[in-house]
Amino acid sequence: MKMQRKSNFSNRGQVTIFIILAILIVVAIILLFVLYKKNDLSIKPTSSDNPKDFLESCIQSSLEESVDKIITNSGYIQLPQKTKSYKGRDLPYLCYTGNVGEKCYPSEAVLIEHLEDEIHLYMNDKVSNCVNQMKVDYESKAYQVSVNYKGFAISLVPDKAKVIIDADINIKKADEQKKFSSIEISTFTPLYDMAIIVQKIIYQEAIYCNSDYTLIMRTNTWVAINKDQTGDDEKVYTVTDTKTGKVMQFAMRNCVLSTPK
C-alpha cells in the first residue's frame, strides 16, 4: 500500500513538473515573440533611408531662407536698382512713374508669379544638388539607384511655400524596391497672404492714385497697414502680419503733383 502511494506521488510529481515546464516554455515563447515585435516596431527608417526625408532635410533650410529674404526685401531676393532710401533702408518701388501727374506702373504684373520665380531662381542649384546627394547616399548603402530628374516647381499657397520635385526615382536593394515620381516639400510662411494684400494696394494705387488700406485691414483683421506720405510726395507702405510679426515695406511714386513755380 505504501509502495502504491509512493508511486502515485511520484507520478503526480512528474506530471506537475511537466506542466510547469510546459508553462515556462509557453511563457518563454510569448516573451520572445513580444520582444521581437517590439524591436521590429521600433526599427524605423532614418531620414536618409527615405528619399522624401533626405530631400526635405537637404532643401528645407534654403526654402525658409529664400522666403525670409523675399519678405525682408519686399518681393525680391536681391533688391532692384531703383530703390528709395527710407529711415536707413533701401526699399523697392513696387509701383513707379517718373512723370509728374501720371499714374504708376506696377513693377511686377502678377506679384505671386514673380515671387515664385524669385524663389525658383534662388533654389535651382540647391534642389539639383540635393537630388544628386540623395543618389550618392543610397549608392553608398549598396542600393541600386536610378534618377531621372526633370526639374521642380515653386508654389505659394496660404500659409505655405512648396517645392514640388519632378523626378522618377527608383531605389532597389535585394527584394526591397521603392519608386517615386513626385516629391513635395513645404515650409510655413505668411508670404502668400502678405503678397495678396500688397497686390491689392498696388492695384488700387495704379487705378485710383490711392488705396483704401483701412478697408483692407477691416476685411483682413490679421494684417496691419501703415502709409507714410513722405516729404518728396512719394509713399511708403508697411504691411505687417500680426500673427508672425513679419513685415513687408515698399515704396511708390504715383500721381505726383507738379511743384508750383
C-alpha positions in Angstrom: 0.0 0.0 0.0 2.8 2.4 0.9 4.6 1.4 -2.3 1.5 2.3 -4.3 1.1 5.7 -2.6 4.8 6.5 -3.3 4.3 5.5 -6.9 1.2 7.8 -7.1 3.0 10.7 -5.5 5.9 10.1 -7.9 3.6 10.1 -10.9 1.8 13.2 -9.7 5.2 14.9 -9.1 6.3 14.1 -12.6 3.1 15.4 -14.1 3.4 18.6 -12.1 7.0 19.1 -13.3 5.9 18.5 -16.9 3.1 21.0 -16.5 5.4 23.6 -15.0 8.0 23.1 -17.8 5.2 23.4 -20.4 4.0 26.6 -18.9 7.6 28.0 -18.8 8.2 27.1 -22.4 4.9 28.8 -23.5 5.8 31.9 -21.4 9.3 31.9 -22.9 7.9 31.7 -26.5 5.4 34.5 -25.7 8.1 36.7 -24.3 10.4 36.1 -27.3 7.5 36.9 -29.7 6.7 40.2 -27.8 10.3 41.3 -27.7 10.7 40.5 -31.4 7.6 42.5 -32.3 8.7 45.4 -30.1 12.1 45.5 -31.7 10.6 45.2 -35.1 8.2 48.1 -34.5 11.0 50.3 -33.0 13.1 50.0 -36.1 12.1 53.0 -38.2 13.8 54.3 -41.3 16.2 57.2 -40.7 15.8 60.3 -42.8 18.5 59.2 -45.2 16.6 55.9 -45.8 13.6 57.7 -47.2 14.0 59.9 -50.3 11.5 62.5 -49.2 13.0 62.8 -45.7 16.5 63.1 -47.1 15.5 65.8 -49.6 13.5 67.6 -47.0 16.4 67.8 -44.6 18.6 69.0 -47.5 16.3 71.6 -49.0 14.2 72.9 -46.1 16.7 75.5 -44.7 17.2 77.0 -48.2 13.5 77.2 -48.8 13.0 79.0 -45.5 15.9 81.3 -46.2 14.5 82.3 -49.6 11.0 83.2 -48.4 12.6 85.2 -45.5 14.8 87.1 -47.9 11.8 87.9 -50.1 9.7 89.2 -47.2 12.7 91.3 -45.9 13.3 92.8 -49.4 9.5 93.2 -50.1 9.4 90.9 -53.2 13.0 90.3 -54.2 15.9 88.0 -53.3 18.2 90.9 -54.2 16.9 94.5 -54.3 16.4 96.0 -57.8 18.5 99.0 -58.9 15.7 101.5 -58.4 15.1 101.9 -54.7 14.0 104.6 -52.2 16.1 105.4 -49.2 13.8 105.4 -46.1 14.9 105.6 -42.5 18.2 103.9 -43.2 16.8 101.2 -45.5 16.6 100.8 -49.3 13.1 100.0 -50.3 11.9 98.7 -53.7 9.4 100.7 -55.7 6.5 98.3 -56.4 4.6 100.9 -58.4 6.5 103.7 -60.1 6.3 106.5 -62.6 9.0 109.1 -63.4 6.5 111.6 -64.7 4.6 114.2 -62.8 0.8 113.8 -62.5 0.9 110.3 -64.0 -0.3 107.0 -62.5 2.3 104.5 -61.6 3.0 101.2 -63.3 3.3 98.0 -61.2 6.9 96.7 -61.1 5.6 93.2 -61.4 2.4 92.4 -63.3 1.5 89.4 -61.3 3.2 89.6 -57.9 2.6 85.9 -56.8 4.2 84.6 -60.0 7.1 86.9 -59.6 7.7 85.7 -56.1 7.6 82.1 -57.2 10.1 82.9 -60.0 12.4 84.6 -57.4 12.3 81.5 -55.1 12.9 79.2 -58.1 16.0 81.1 -59.2 17.4 81.0 -55.7 16.6 77.3 -55.2 17.7 76.0 -58.6 21.2 74.8 -57.9 20.3 73.7 -54.3 17.5 71.3 -55.4 19.5 69.6 -58.2 22.5 69.2 -55.8 20.3 67.7 -53.2 18.8 65.2 -55.7 22.4 64.2 -56.7 23.4 63.9 -53.0 20.4 61.6 -52.3 21.6 59.3 -55.2 25.1 59.1 -53.8 23.8 58.5 -50.3 21.8 55.5 -51.4 24.5 54.1 -53.5 26.9 54.2 -50.5 24.4 51.9 -48.8 24.6 49.3 -51.6 21.3 50.3 -53.2 20.8 50.3 -56.9 19.6 53.8 -57.8 18.2 55.4 -61.0 17.1 59.0 -61.0 15.5 60.9 -63.9 15.4 64.4 -62.6 13.2 66.7 -64.7 13.2 69.8 -62.6 11.0 71.4 -59.9 8.2 73.9 -59.4 7.6 76.5 -56.7 4.0 77.0 -55.4 2.9 79.7 -53.0 -0.4 79.0 -51.2 -1.9 80.3 -48.0 0.5 79.7 -45.1 2.9 77.7 -47.2 5.7 77.7 -49.8 6.1 74.4 -51.6 8.9 72.8 -53.6 7.5 70.2 -56.0 10.3 68.0 -57.4 9.5 66.2 -60.7 11.8 63.1 -60.8 11.4 59.4 -61.4 13.4 57.8 -58.6 13.8 54.0 -58.4 15.7 52.5 -55.4 16.4 48.8 -55.1 18.2 46.6 -52.6 17.7 42.8 -52.6 13.9 42.3 -52.7 13.2 45.8 -51.5 12.2 48.4 -54.1 10.9 51.9 -53.9 9.6 54.1 -56.6 8.8 57.8 -56.5 7.6 60.2 -59.3 6.9 63.4 -57.4 8.1 64.7 -54.0 6.7 67.7 -52.3 8.5 69.7 -49.6 6.8 72.7 -47.8 7.5 75.2 -45.1 5.2 77.5 -43.2 5.3 81.2 -44.3 2.8 84.1 -44.4 4.3 85.2 -47.8 1.3 84.3 -50.0 -1.2 86.1 -47.7 1.0 89.2 -47.4 1.6 89.3 -51.1 -2.2 89.3 -51.8 -2.5 92.3 -49.5 0.4 94.1 -51.3 -1.2 93.3 -54.7 -4.4 94.9 -53.6 -2.7 98.1 -52.5 -0.7 98.2 -55.8 -3.9 97.7 -57.9 -5.8 100.4 -56.1 -2.9 102.9 -56.3 -2.4 102.2 -60.0 -6.1 102.8 -60.7 -7.2 105.5 -58.2 -3.9 107.2 -57.2 -4.5 105.9 -53.7 -5.6 102.9 -51.7 -8.3 102.3 -49.2 -5.9 100.5 -46.9 -8.2 100.9 -43.8 -10.9 98.9 -45.6 -8.3 96.3 -46.5 -7.4 96.0 -42.8 -11.1 95.7 -41.7 -11.6 92.8 -44.1 -8.3 91.2 -43.2 -8.1 91.5 -39.4 -4.7 89.7 -39.2 -2.9 92.5 -41.1 -1.7 96.0 -40.0 -1.0 98.5 -42.8 0.7 101.9 -42.4 1.1 104.5 -45.1 3.6 107.3 -44.9 3.4 110.2 -47.3 7.0 111.3 -47.5 8.2 114.8 -48.0 9.0 114.2 -51.7 5.4 113.4 -52.3 6.1 109.6 -52.5 4.6 106.9 -50.4 5.9 104.1 -48.2 3.6 101.3 -47.2 4.4 99.0 -44.2 2.4 95.7 -44.2 2.7 93.6 -41.0 1.4 90.1 -40.5 0.3 90.4 -36.8 0.4 86.7 -36.3 4.1 86.3 -37.1 5.5 89.8 -36.9 6.8 89.6 -40.5 7.0 92.9 -42.3 7.0 93.9 -45.9 7.8 97.6 -46.6 7.8 99.1 -50.1 7.7 102.5 -51.9 5.6 104.1 -54.5 5.9 107.1 -56.8 2.4 107.7 -58.1 0.3 110.7 -59.2 3.0 113.1 -58.0 1.7 116.7 -58.2 3.7 119.3 -60.1 5.6 121.8 -58.0 4.3 125.4 -58.2 6.7 127.8 -59.8 
